[in-house]
Amino acid sequence: MFTKNIGELLKQFLISLGAIWLIIEFVNFFYPFVVLNASAIFMASILFSLVWAIYKSFPIAKIKKSSKLSHVSIEVRTGHLLDLENCNIAVPNSDCFDTDAPVIIGAKSVKAEFIKKEFDGDPQKVDEQLESYLNSIGAKGKIDKKKLNGKNIRFPFGTTGVVNSENRKVYFTTISKMRNDGFVIGSKESYWLGLCGLWDEVRKTGQLKPIAVPIFGGGLSRVKSSKLGLVQMIILSFVLASNEMKVSHQLIISILEKDYEPSLFMEIQNFLNEVEY
């Protein structure tokens, strides 16, 4: 993350210094006697450009906006989802709720890491809770006999199962399709439907506890959108759902440090400033 800031620092420094230098040259062309102490102006330009570059390239790694009207806050921060405490979390899934890693799902997926960390790597324990919960809410899936590896019952996008882990709930929501060849693919439509189903289940069972999510769809779900676009969809869907009936007191969007970009956080900050809820 630091090296990315350094690159942005250099870029912003050169942009600022170049702009100042052009202004000085422009003024000096029409008023040659205005710029008398060139060395002092040069040093001042260097100092100003450095301060500007630091301001622009080192945004805080946590953005938070709270609404006094709805008493709901939205926070975007760097870090791993599973390291967050005192909140429920959401985990993206394909439509079959496959849990077997690395045979069916990626070993580095959020779901696989969750099973490894909090269920000793035993997917069966998770499957038992998932199946029980989906049955309790009457979730209906269709058997796909052509899917020979892993589970073969396909559920509609947005179907959300709840797994209890320690002192929190973990929401497994379907946002993509597991093809019969094992390739996972999602779309903006499946992504949106997944988020809507997630907020509905969180509203029913989360007891307004903070809910934390990763950038859904940015990895193995292969949703065709930029990271900024995915974050915007998460925020918008949460705000719209909250306007109908409160989902949670707080939404936390967790971004891995490897995915951190100073420009991304700036764009998210600008977007949040424009959102009213």
N, C-alpha and C positions, 0 to 999 in steps of 0.2 A: 504494500500500500504506500509506503514512504517513497519508493522509487518512482511510482506513478505521480506522486505529488511533485517530486523533483523535476520530472519532465514537464509537467504543467507549469511549474514555477519558471523554468527557463523560457517556455513559450510566452507566458504572460509578460515576463520581463522584457523580452525582445519586442513584443507588440507595443508595450507602453513606451519604451525608449525610442522606438522608431517613430511613433506618433508625435512624441515631444520634439524630436529632432526635425521632423517635417514642419511643425509649427514654427520652430525657431528659424529655420531656413526661409520660410515664407515671410515672416516678420522682417528678417534681416534683408530680404530682397527689396522690400518697399521702404523700410526704415533702417538703413545700414548703421545708423549711429545709436540705435536703441540698445542693441546687444553690445555692451562695452566689455564686461568681464566674462569672457568666454569660458575660462576655467571654472569659475564659480557656478555658472549656469550649467556647465557639463556635470559637475559634482552633484548639484541639486537635482538634475535630471536622473542621474544614476540612483540617488537616494529615493526619489519619488517613485521611480520605476520598480525598485526593489520592494518598497512598502506595498505598492499596488499589486505586484506579483504574489507576494505572501498572502495578501488579503483574498485574492482571486483563486489561488491554487491550494489553499489549505482550509477548506471549509470544515466545520466540525463533522465528525463521523457519526453524528446523530442529529436528526431533524425531528422536531416535534411541534405539532399545532393542536391547540386545545380550543374547543368551542364553548363559550360561556352560555350560549343558548341551549345546546343539547347536552352539555356536560360530557362530551365524548372527545377523546384525544386520538390523534393518529401520529405514530412515531415510525421513522425509518432509521435503521441503524446498521452498523457493520457487526459481524459476529456470526457464530453458528447457531442455528435455531435450537439445537438440542442443549446448548449451554445456557439458555434463558431459564429463569426461575420465576416462580409465582405467577404462572400464566398457563393457559391451555395452548396447545399447538395444533397446527393443521399440516397434514402430509399429503402430497399429490399422489394419485393412483391412476392406473389404467382401468378400463371398464370391467376387468375380470378380478380385480383385487388380488393379483398374484403377489406372493410374498417370498418365494423361494429365490434366495440370492446365493451365488451369482448365476445360477442356472437360468432363471427366468428374468429376474430384474437385475439391474446393475448393482455391483457391490458398493459403489460410491453414491448411490442414490440416497436421498434423505430417508426413505422408508427402510432401506437395508441398514443404514447406520443406526436408525432408531431401534430396530429389532436387535441388532448386535449389542447396543449399549444398554437398553432397558429390559430386554427379554433374553439376555444371554445367548443371542443368536438363534433362538428357537422360534421359527415362524409358526409352528403349530399352536403355540400359546396365543399368538396374535390371531390366527385363523379361527380359533375357538370363540374368542370374544367377538370378532367381526361377524361370524356366522350367526351367533346368538343375537347380536344387536340387530342385524339386518332382518332376521326373522321377526323380532319383536316389533319392528316398525312396519312390517308387511312389505318390505322392498321386494319387487318382482324382477327377476332376470330371465333371460332366454338362453337355453342350452345351445352351444355351438359345437356340433359333433365334429366339425372340421378342425377345431383347435385341439391338437393332440398333446401339446406340452403345457403343463401347469393347469390352472383352473379353466373350465370351459363354460361357465355361466356368465353371460354378459349383462351388465346392469346399465341403465340409462345414465348419461352424463349428469352429474350433480348428486347422484346417490351417495350418501355419506354415512359411514359406519363409525361408531365411537368405541375406542379402546381405552380402558382405564390403566394408567401407569403411575405408580407412586401416588402423588397428591394432585394429579391433573388428568384432564381428559385429552385424548389425542384423536383428532378428526381425520379419518381417511376418506377423501372425496375424489370421485372419478372425474378427470378432466381430459382424458385421452383414450385412444383405442389401441389395444394390444392385437396386432395382426397375427394371423396364424403362423407366420414365419418368424414370430418373436420380435418384430420391429414395432416400436411404439410411435404413434403419430397423433398429434393434436391439431386443433384449429382454433381460431378466435371464438368461433361459436361454441365448441365444446368447452373451451376455457371459461367463457362467460357463464354457461349453464352450470359448470362445476362450482364456480364461485357463488352463484345464487343458491345452489343447494347447500353449500357449506354454511353460508350465513343463516339460512333457515334452520339448520340443525343446531348451530351455535346459539341462536336465539332461544331455542326450545330447552337446551340442556346445559348451556354454559354458565348460567346464573350470573351473567354480566361480568364474569371474570375476564381479564385481559386475554385476547386471543392473538397468538403470534403465528405468522406464516412466512415461508421462504418466498423467493420469486418463483411462483408456480410457472411451469411450462418452459422455463429458460434452459433446462437441461435435457434429460432423456425424453421428456414429453414432446419436444420438438415443435412447439407452437411457433408459427412464423410471425415473430414480432420482436422488436428491440426490447432490451431490458427496461428502458423507460416506458415503452408502450405497455409492457406487462404490469409494471408497478402502477401505472395510471389506471389500468383496468381493475386492479385489486382495490385501489382507493375509491374509484367511482362506484363499483358494485357494492362496496361496504357502505358508502354514503347513501346510496339509493335505498339499500335494505334498511339502514338505520332510520331513514326518513319515514318508512312505513311503520316500523316498530323497533325500538332500540335493540341492537344485537349484542353489544358489549360496551363497557365504559372505555375500552382502549383497544385499538388495533396496532399491532407491532409488525412491521415488515422487516425481516432479517436478511441482510445481504452479505454473502461471504466476502471475506477480505480480498480474495483473489478476483472477485468481480467488481471491486470498488474502483470507481473512476470519479475524480473530482468534478468533471463536467456533468456526470450523471446526477450527483447529489445537488449540483446547482440547478439542473433542470427540474428535479423532483421538488426542490424548495420553491421554485417559481410556480410549479403546478399547484402545490399545496396552498400557496398564497392566494390562488385564484378560486379554490374550492370553498364553497360555503355549505355548512351543515349545522 
